[in-house]
Amino acid sequence: MKLSAVIAGVGMTPFGRHLSSGLKALGGDAVEAALRDAGIAATDLDAAYVGNAAAGLVTGQECIRGEVILRGIGIGRLPVVNVENACASASTALNQACAMVSVGYYDCVLALGVEKLYHEDKRRSFAAFSGAVDVELMAMILEALKEGPGVGGGAGAGEKRSMFMDIYAAAARIHMQRYGTTKTHFAAIAAKNSEHGSLNPRAQFRERLTVEEVLAAPLIVEPLTRPMCSPIGDGAAAVVVMSERHARARGVSRPVRVLASVLHSGWDHGADEPGTVELCASEAYSEAEVEPADLHVIECHDASAPAELMAYESLGLCPKGEGGRLVDEGATRLGGRVPVNTSGGLLRKGHPVGATGIAQVVELTEQLQGRAGPRQVSGARIALAHNGGGVIGTDAAAMCVTILAR
């Protein structure tokens, strides 16, 4: 559908280890910042869409997560829709908010993503990721992961680390075998994102790493060293979405238009056939009437360094198998042809899964408004966010691609 939605305000907490802050505190801080940025009061909101993936497992809060968070800062009465869609929970919440204002049902809507993943019992945190596959096939999935090389040959997946690192590692090994991609390419992506993250005061990790330091870091599962894997984290991000008409009436000074927001689930297809990313990207480009070459800045779902490289190809930044060449050219770093993950990405900004999709949009909105500080992309006018979650078969369970323009 053709959208007529704009981002009128954004807010975000720093991502990191917030053991003393709960869902209400984190979510409330992001919401209040977004309302201030939009120049509106909570009473101006018509509805709220709240994305969260793991609160039930990690904190025990089920059923009414969004209502609890908003009531914590005195917001009640309005309709609240809770959205759970794995790592794409926040982008799905934003997708629904944009759709509802575009069809004229609401004028002004809040979209919030919030997550608490740190817990004294790490197994509880990792269980949140293990639930993002078909659990009835869990034994078969774990057995398949053991067949690949790595630390313990897959032992510890889902207990000592997120099982998704083993899934990404398996995909990386296939890509290396087919296309000649190297471990150094993945290390270069992690080093690039560490440089970008060092410029972001809200990033979970701000230390700059060299390629050599990334390669020398502890091995998690071949070929992934620790800096090539996104960390768990806590945090929240929020946006205020308005219809274009309502934004004009309220005199919003720096609106960012949502040109497209495309959401799909995976399906049964061949491992080498186009999947959810290609489908979402193709539809988003068509709806926004842009091409990959028109993009100025991208936030992509780099839950691992190989995932970012493969996203280059799936989003059409380069042909299949040539992601390594794009890395060698420096095209995706600040100052390059199309900077990717100027926030530091999931690798360095962090990955509180239910907040990630909207955090990407916060970064891109600030880029398009020219207020990204030392990581500003000069002349940025068109931006893309790529956010997916869960795995079923050979594809993501949920995928969302959003295109924004100033």
Beta strands, then each sheet from edge to edge (+ up, - down):
strand 1: 5-12
strand 2: 47-51
strand 3: 80-83
strand 4: 108-115
strand 5: 219-221
strand 6: 224-225
strand 7: 235-243
strand 8: 256-265
strand 9: 297-299
strand 10: 382-392
strand 11: 395-405
sheet 1: 3+ 2+ 4+ 7- 1+ 8- 11+ 10- 9-
sheet 2: 5+ 6-
end
